[in-house]
Amino acid sequence: MLDDVYVDETNLYVDYITEITDNTEKLLKRINDAETEHKKLKSENMQLKNENMQLKNDKKNLLVRNN
């Protein structure tokens, strides 16, 4: 064992650092999950906008044919 090294204090410090790292990793995962969900929702939104545009065009064409 090294002189002037306090094992308990060192272990507490390592535990503290590990806890911070674990919390940081959890937050990074949550951020990544949120970004993935955001991309998915943007894609779904674009698909719905395109579908809406197509339905509007179909409606307009039906109205023109019926007049």
C-alpha positions as CSV (number, residue, x, y, z in Angstrom):
1,M,0.0,0.0,0.0
2,L,1.2,3.5,-0.7
3,D,2.0,5.9,2.1
4,D,-0.3,8.9,2.5
5,V,-3.0,7.3,0.4
6,Y,-6.4,7.1,2.0
7,V,-8.2,4.1,0.5
8,D,-11.6,5.0,1.8
9,E,-11.4,8.5,0.5
10,T,-10.1,7.2,-2.9
11,N,-13.0,4.7,-3.1
12,L,-15.5,7.4,-2.3
13,Y,-14.0,9.6,-5.0
14,V,-14.1,6.8,-7.5
15,D,-17.8,6.1,-6.6
16,Y,-18.6,9.8,-7.0
17,I,-17.0,10.0,-10.4
18,T,-18.7,6.8,-11.5
19,E,-22.1,8.1,-10.4
20,I,-21.6,11.3,-12.4
21,T,-20.6,9.3,-15.4
22,D,-23.6,7.0,-15.1
23,N,-25.9,10.0,-14.8
24,T,-24.3,11.7,-17.8
25,E,-24.7,8.5,-19.8
26,K,-28.3,8.3,-18.9
27,L,-28.9,11.8,-20.0
28,L,-27.1,11.2,-23.2
29,K,-29.3,8.2,-23.9
30,R,-32.4,10.3,-23.2
31,I,-31.2,13.0,-25.6
32,N,-30.5,10.4,-28.2
33,D,-33.9,8.8,-27.7
34,A,-35.6,12.2,-27.9
35,E,-33.7,13.1,-31.1
36,T,-34.7,9.7,-32.7
37,E,-38.4,10.4,-31.7
38,H,-38.1,13.9,-33.1
39,K,-36.9,12.6,-36.5
40,K,-39.6,10.0,-36.6
41,L,-42.3,12.6,-35.8
42,K,-40.9,15.0,-38.4
43,S,-41.1,12.2,-41.0
44,E,-44.6,11.3,-40.1
45,N,-45.6,15.0,-40.2
46,M,-44.2,15.3,-43.7
47,Q,-46.0,12.2,-44.8
48,L,-49.3,13.6,-43.4
49,K,-48.7,17.0,-45.1
50,N,-48.1,15.2,-48.4
51,E,-51.2,13.1,-47.9
52,N,-53.3,16.2,-47.1
53,M,-52.0,18.0,-50.1
54,Q,-52.9,15.0,-52.3
55,L,-56.4,14.9,-50.8
56,K,-56.9,18.6,-51.4
57,N,-55.9,18.1,-55.1
58,D,-58.2,15.1,-55.4
59,K,-61.0,17.2,-54.0
60,K,-60.3,20.1,-56.3
61,N,-60.3,17.7,-59.3
62,L,-63.6,16.1,-58.3
63,L,-65.2,19.5,-57.9
64,V,-64.0,20.6,-61.3
65,R,-65.3,17.4,-62.9
66,N,-68.7,17.7,-61.2
67,N,-69.2,21.3,-62.4
